[in-house]
């Protein structure tokens, strides 16, 4: 395995992945300096099933 595991949630196989997107992201935090971030991430790369209005709104709010 390459990379670093950031979050894991175990759910039933028939659970839609887009419904657990937000809980997965809430499971980890990236440490940042205090105050306003120097820049915001401009892109999130994911499968098309994650392209829902709720997820886009969450990503915009989270930065």
Buried (B, 14 or more C-beta within 10 A) or exposed (E): EEEEEEEEEEEEEEEEEBEBBBEBBEEEEEEEEEEEEEEEEEEEEEEEEBEEEEBEEBBEEEE
